[in-house]
Amino acid sequence: GEAVVNADGTLTAGPAVLLAEEYSSRLVAADPEFTAALPDGAVEHHQPGTVTAELEAEGWAKDRIRELQELRKSTGLDVSDRISVVISVP
């Protein structure tokens, strides 16, 4: 069934409320390579198990764009300021 871990560490499952010492939890990975517990341990995060070359390239490009935008901002460039960029793609 559904259960929620509250901020105070108690677990609410339907009408029942359990203290932190009254329950335990464990992560059972559907695909261990792409599943991880978040730092607070209360939530699971599952990413799709198939990363195509196209998705990897898109992620790489988005990371470079983000880095460029951060550099533009940190150096005080205006949106209308033009820059030249040379990128080597792995």
VMD Tcl script that builds the backbone (N, CA, C; Angstrom):
set m [mol new atoms 270]
animate dup $m
set s [atomselect $m all]
$s set {name element resname resid chain x y z} {
  {N N GLY 1 A 0.801 -1.191 0.000}
  {CA C GLY 1 A 0.000 0.000 0.000}
  {C C GLY 1 A 0.847 1.259 0.000}
  {N N GLU 2 A 0.171 2.358 -0.029}
  {CA C GLU 2 A 0.821 3.664 -0.023}
  {C C GLU 2 A 1.246 4.044 1.384}
  {N N ALA 3 A 2.407 4.624 1.510}
  {CA C ALA 3 A 2.910 5.102 2.794}
  {C C ALA 3 A 3.689 6.380 2.556}
  {N N VAL 4 A 3.676 7.257 3.557}
  {CA C VAL 4 A 4.381 8.530 3.454}
  {C C VAL 4 A 5.278 8.690 4.666}
  {N N VAL 5 A 6.549 9.024 4.427}
  {CA C VAL 5 A 7.462 9.339 5.521}
  {C C VAL 5 A 7.345 10.838 5.763}
  {N N ASN 6 A 6.953 11.201 6.971}
  {CA C ASN 6 A 6.749 12.595 7.337}
  {C C ASN 6 A 8.069 13.252 7.737}
  {N N ALA 7 A 8.077 14.584 7.773}
  {CA C ALA 7 A 9.285 15.345 8.099}
  {C C ALA 7 A 9.852 14.978 9.468}
  {N N ASP 8 A 8.997 14.573 10.403}
  {CA C ASP 8 A 9.465 14.217 11.752}
  {C C ASP 8 A 9.951 12.770 11.849}
  {N N GLY 9 A 9.968 12.055 10.708}
  {CA C GLY 9 A 10.464 10.681 10.696}
  {C C GLY 9 A 9.393 9.624 10.887}
  {N N THR 10 A 8.180 10.028 11.257}
  {CA C THR 10 A 7.094 9.056 11.381}
  {C C THR 10 A 6.641 8.636 9.993}
  {N N LEU 11 A 5.995 7.486 9.925}
  {CA C LEU 11 A 5.486 6.968 8.664}
  {C C LEU 11 A 3.979 6.845 8.779}
  {N N THR 12 A 3.251 7.404 7.824}
  {CA C THR 12 A 1.799 7.304 7.804}
  {C C THR 12 A 1.405 6.343 6.698}
  {N N ALA 13 A 0.695 5.284 7.073}
  {CA C ALA 13 A 0.189 4.298 6.121}
  {C C ALA 13 A -1.292 4.127 6.412}
  {N N GLY 14 A -2.134 4.740 5.590}
  {CA C GLY 14 A -3.568 4.728 5.872}
  {C C GLY 14 A -3.821 5.433 7.188}
  {N N PRO 15 A -4.595 4.821 8.090}
  {CA C PRO 15 A -4.861 5.461 9.378}
  {C C PRO 15 A -3.734 5.252 10.401}
  {N N ALA 16 A -2.773 4.383 10.089}
  {CA C ALA 16 A -1.706 4.064 11.045}
  {C C ALA 16 A -0.547 5.048 10.932}
  {N N VAL 17 A 0.011 5.420 12.083}
  {CA C VAL 17 A 1.202 6.266 12.138}
  {C C VAL 17 A 2.257 5.514 12.942}
  {N N LEU 18 A 3.411 5.260 12.322}
  {CA C LEU 18 A 4.490 4.527 12.979}
  {C C LEU 18 A 5.638 5.469 13.313}
  {N N LEU 19 A 6.249 5.262 14.471}
  {CA C LEU 19 A 7.440 6.015 14.853}
  {C C LEU 19 A 8.625 5.502 14.044}
  {N N ALA 20 A 9.667 6.311 13.937}
  {CA C ALA 20 A 10.836 5.947 13.128}
  {C C ALA 20 A 11.428 4.600 13.536}
  {N N GLU 21 A 11.428 4.302 14.834}
  {CA C GLU 21 A 12.008 3.033 15.295}
  {C C GLU 21 A 11.077 1.835 15.080}
  {N N GLU 22 A 9.863 2.075 14.604}
  {CA C GLU 22 A 8.891 0.996 14.404}
  {C C GLU 22 A 8.839 0.482 12.963}
  {N N TYR 23 A 9.633 1.052 12.089}
  {CA C TYR 23 A 9.636 0.578 10.706}
  {C C TYR 23 A 11.045 0.708 10.126}
  {N N SER 24 A 11.269 0.017 9.038}
  {CA C SER 24 A 12.518 0.172 8.296}
  {C C SER 24 A 12.162 0.254 6.817}
  {N N SER 25 A 13.052 0.795 6.049}
  {CA C SER 25 A 12.800 0.875 4.609}
  {C C SER 25 A 14.058 0.450 3.874}
  {N N ARG 26 A 13.872 -0.013 2.662}
  {CA C ARG 26 A 15.013 -0.373 1.837}
  {C C ARG 26 A 14.659 -0.082 0.392}
  {N N LEU 27 A 15.661 0.201 -0.371}
  {CA C LEU 27 A 15.501 0.497 -1.780}
  {C C LEU 27 A 15.674 -0.794 -2.567}
  {N N VAL 28 A 14.671 -1.152 -3.338}
  {CA C VAL 28 A 14.767 -2.312 -4.217}
  {C C VAL 28 A 14.800 -1.757 -5.635}
  {N N ALA 29 A 15.947 -1.838 -6.259}
  {CA C ALA 29 A 16.142 -1.220 -7.563}
  {C C ALA 29 A 15.552 -2.061 -8.678}
  {N N ALA 30 A 14.698 -1.439 -9.479}
  {CA C ALA 30 A 14.170 -2.106 -10.659}
  {C C ALA 30 A 15.301 -2.322 -11.657}
  {N N ASP 31 A 16.170 -1.348 -11.768}
  {CA C ASP 31 A 17.357 -1.430 -12.613}
  {C C ASP 31 A 18.478 -0.758 -11.827}
  {N N PRO 32 A 19.307 -1.529 -11.127}
  {CA C PRO 32 A 20.311 -0.961 -10.225}
  {C C PRO 32 A 21.202 0.106 -10.851}
  {N N GLU 33 A 21.438 0.019 -12.144}
  {CA C GLU 33 A 22.310 0.993 -12.795}
  {C C GLU 33 A 21.679 2.383 -12.868}
  {N N PHE 34 A 20.348 2.453 -12.831}
  {CA C PHE 34 A 19.661 3.729 -13.016}
  {C C PHE 34 A 18.733 4.092 -11.866}
  {N N THR 35 A 18.922 3.508 -10.693}
  {CA C THR 35 A 18.064 3.796 -9.551}
  {C C THR 35 A 18.926 4.176 -8.364}
  {N N ALA 36 A 18.481 5.190 -7.618}
  {CA C ALA 36 A 19.253 5.631 -6.456}
  {C C ALA 36 A 18.326 6.224 -5.417}
  {N N ALA 37 A 18.711 6.124 -4.158}
  {CA C ALA 37 A 17.976 6.794 -3.090}
  {C C ALA 37 A 18.444 8.237 -3.043}
  {N N LEU 38 A 17.521 9.157 -2.840}
  {CA C LEU 38 A 17.888 10.557 -2.686}
  {C C LEU 38 A 18.518 10.756 -1.319}
  {N N PRO 39 A 19.277 11.841 -1.127}
  {CA C PRO 39 A 20.020 12.033 0.128}
  {C C PRO 39 A 19.200 11.885 1.407}
  {N N ASP 40 A 17.935 12.325 1.395}
  {CA C ASP 40 A 17.150 12.212 2.628}
  {C C ASP 40 A 16.641 10.796 2.856}
  {N N GLY 41 A 16.817 9.919 1.869}
  {CA C GLY 41 A 16.434 8.521 2.013}
  {C C GLY 41 A 14.940 8.272 1.961}
  {N N ALA 42 A 14.143 9.317 1.821}
  {CA C ALA 42 A 12.695 9.164 1.876}
  {C C ALA 42 A 12.067 8.913 0.512}
  {N N VAL 43 A 12.808 9.155 -0.544}
  {CA C VAL 43 A 12.228 9.098 -1.875}
  {C C VAL 43 A 13.132 8.308 -2.807}
  {N N GLU 44 A 12.538 7.586 -3.720}
  {CA C GLU 44 A 13.298 6.893 -4.751}
  {C C GLU 44 A 13.276 7.730 -6.017}
  {N N HIS 45 A 14.330 7.638 -6.796}
  {CA C HIS 45 A 14.388 8.320 -8.083}
  {C C HIS 45 A 14.779 7.273 -9.110}
  {N N HIS 46 A 13.965 7.113 -10.129}
  {CA C HIS 46 A 14.257 6.113 -11.152}
  {C C HIS 46 A 14.332 6.811 -12.497}
  {N N GLN 47 A 15.446 6.652 -13.176}
  {CA C GLN 47 A 15.603 7.198 -14.512}
  {C C GLN 47 A 15.426 6.075 -15.516}
  {N N PRO 48 A 14.957 6.416 -16.701}
  {CA C PRO 48 A 14.800 5.379 -17.722}
  {C C PRO 48 A 16.110 4.637 -17.950}
  {N N GLY 49 A 16.017 3.346 -18.185}
  {CA C GLY 49 A 17.198 2.523 -18.343}
  {C C GLY 49 A 17.841 2.590 -19.713}
  {N N THR 50 A 17.199 3.243 -20.674}
  {CA C THR 50 A 17.744 3.297 -22.019}
  {C C THR 50 A 18.203 4.709 -22.341}
  {N N VAL 51 A 19.509 4.887 -22.458}
  {CA C VAL 51 A 20.062 6.175 -22.859}
  {C C VAL 51 A 20.653 5.980 -24.248}
  {N N THR 52 A 19.960 6.531 -25.226}
  {CA C THR 52 A 20.433 6.401 -26.601}
  {C C THR 52 A 21.556 7.397 -26.857}
  {N N ALA 53 A 22.269 7.192 -27.942}
  {CA C ALA 53 A 23.335 8.126 -28.325}
  {C C ALA 53 A 22.750 9.522 -28.545}
  {N N GLU 54 A 21.545 9.570 -29.087}
  {CA C GLU 54 A 20.880 10.858 -29.331}
  {C C GLU 54 A 20.581 11.582 -28.013}
  {N N LEU 55 A 20.071 10.852 -27.009}
  {CA C LEU 55 A 19.795 11.456 -25.704}
  {C C LEU 55 A 21.073 11.919 -25.019}
  {N N GLU 56 A 22.118 11.124 -25.121}
  {CA C GLU 56 A 23.397 11.498 -24.519}
  {C C GLU 56 A 23.951 12.766 -25.172}
  {N N ALA 57 A 23.860 12.852 -26.498}
  {CA C ALA 57 A 24.337 14.037 -27.218}
  {C C ALA 57 A 23.517 15.267 -26.844}
  {N N GLU 58 A 22.215 15.095 -26.713}
  {CA C GLU 58 A 21.344 16.209 -26.327}
  {C C GLU 58 A 21.697 16.713 -24.930}
  {N N GLY 59 A 21.917 15.796 -24.004}
  {CA C GLY 59 A 22.302 16.175 -22.646}
  {C C GLY 59 A 23.635 16.890 -22.623}
  {N N TRP 60 A 24.589 16.410 -23.415}
  {CA C TRP 60 A 25.905 17.041 -23.494}
  {C C TRP 60 A 25.763 18.472 -24.007}
  {N N ALA 61 A 24.975 18.647 -25.076}
  {CA C ALA 61 A 24.780 19.978 -25.665}
  {C C ALA 61 A 24.098 20.923 -24.675}
  {N N LYS 62 A 23.089 20.438 -23.963}
  {CA C LYS 62 A 22.394 21.283 -22.980}
  {C C LYS 62 A 23.329 21.705 -21.851}
  {N N ASP 63 A 24.212 20.810 -21.435}
  {CA C ASP 63 A 25.191 21.161 -20.398}
  {C C ASP 63 A 26.118 22.267 -20.884}
  {N N ARG 64 A 26.584 22.196 -22.151}
  {CA C ARG 64 A 27.476 23.229 -22.679}
  {C C ARG 64 A 26.756 24.573 -22.773}
  {N N ILE 65 A 25.497 24.553 -23.222}
  {CA C ILE 65 A 24.713 25.792 -23.319}
  {C C ILE 65 A 24.541 26.414 -21.939}
  {N N ARG 66 A 24.232 25.589 -20.951}
  {CA C ARG 66 A 24.077 26.091 -19.580}
  {C C ARG 66 A 25.378 26.717 -19.098}
  {N N GLU 67 A 26.501 26.050 -19.346}
  {CA C GLU 67 A 27.804 26.585 -18.936}
  {C C GLU 67 A 28.086 27.927 -19.611}
  {N N LEU 68 A 27.786 28.021 -20.908}
  {CA C LEU 68 A 27.995 29.282 -21.622}
  {C C LEU 68 A 27.125 30.393 -21.048}
  {N N GLN 69 A 25.866 30.086 -20.769}
  {CA C GLN 69 A 24.961 31.096 -20.208}
  {C C GLN 69 A 25.456 31.561 -18.846}
  {N N GLU 70 A 25.948 30.640 -18.024}
  {CA C GLU 70 A 26.480 31.016 -16.710}
  {C C GLU 70 A 27.712 31.907 -16.859}
  {N N LEU 71 A 28.587 31.589 -17.824}
  {CA C LEU 71 A 29.768 32.418 -18.073}
  {C C LEU 71 A 29.376 33.809 -18.562}
  {N N ARG 72 A 28.407 33.881 -19.460}
  {CA C ARG 72 A 27.929 35.180 -19.949}
  {C C ARG 72 A 27.425 36.023 -18.786}
  {N N LYS 73 A 26.638 35.401 -17.932}
  {CA C LYS 73 A 26.062 36.122 -16.795}
  {C C LYS 73 A 27.154 36.575 -15.824}
  {N N SER 74 A 28.085 35.674 -15.499}
  {CA C SER 74 A 29.120 36.000 -14.506}
  {C C SER 74 A 30.099 37.068 -15.005}
  {N N THR 75 A 30.230 37.208 -16.331}
  {CA C THR 75 A 31.127 38.234 -16.870}
  {C C THR 75 A 30.396 39.530 -17.192}
  {N N GLY 76 A 29.097 39.569 -16.942}
  {CA C GLY 76 A 28.328 40.799 -17.128}
  {C C GLY 76 A 27.914 41.083 -18.556}
  {N N LEU 77 A 27.937 40.078 -19.419}
  {CA C LEU 77 A 27.515 40.295 -20.800}
  {C C LEU 77 A 26.005 40.484 -20.872}
  {N N ASP 78 A 25.579 41.323 -21.804}
  {CA C ASP 78 A 24.162 41.558 -22.042}
  {C C ASP 78 A 23.660 40.531 -23.055}
  {N N VAL 79 A 22.362 40.320 -23.072}
  {CA C VAL 79 A 21.770 39.358 -24.010}
  {C C VAL 79 A 22.108 39.731 -25.450}
  {N N SER 80 A 22.200 41.023 -25.735}
  {CA C SER 80 A 22.481 41.472 -27.103}
  {C C SER 80 A 23.966 41.392 -27.467}
  {N N ASP 81 A 24.848 41.171 -26.490}
  {CA C ASP 81 A 26.283 41.048 -26.768}
  {C C ASP 81 A 26.563 39.751 -27.518}
  {N N ARG 82 A 27.342 39.870 -28.593}
  {CA C ARG 82 A 27.681 38.700 -29.408}
  {C C ARG 82 A 28.997 38.104 -28.932}
  {N N ILE 83 A 29.075 36.781 -28.959}
  {CA C ILE 83 A 30.313 36.091 -28.610}
  {C C ILE 83 A 30.596 35.048 -29.683}
  {N N SER 84 A 31.847 34.666 -29.810}
  {CA C SER 84 A 32.232 33.572 -30.711}
  {C C SER 84 A 32.675 32.402 -29.848}
  {N N VAL 85 A 32.205 31.219 -30.197}
  {CA C VAL 85 A 32.507 30.029 -29.417}
  {C C VAL 85 A 32.958 28.920 -30.362}
  {N N VAL 86 A 34.022 28.237 -29.986}
  {CA C VAL 86 A 34.478 27.057 -30.719}
  {C C VAL 86 A 34.384 25.882 -29.757}
  {N N ILE 87 A 33.642 24.858 -30.154}
  {CA C ILE 87 A 33.424 23.694 -29.294}
  {C C ILE 87 A 33.909 22.443 -30.012}
  {N N SER 88 A 34.684 21.638 -29.317}
  {CA C SER 88 A 35.084 20.327 -29.832}
  {C C SER 88 A 34.154 19.286 -29.235}
  {N N VAL 89 A 33.497 18.543 -30.083}
  {CA C VAL 89 A 32.539 17.537 -29.628}
  {C C VAL 89 A 33.258 16.203 -29.460}
  {N N PRO 90 A 33.079 15.570 -28.289}
  {CA C PRO 90 A 33.752 14.279 -28.066}
  {C C PRO 90 A 33.207 13.187 -28.974}
}
mol reanalyze $m
mol bondsrecalc $m
mol representation Tube
mol addrep $m
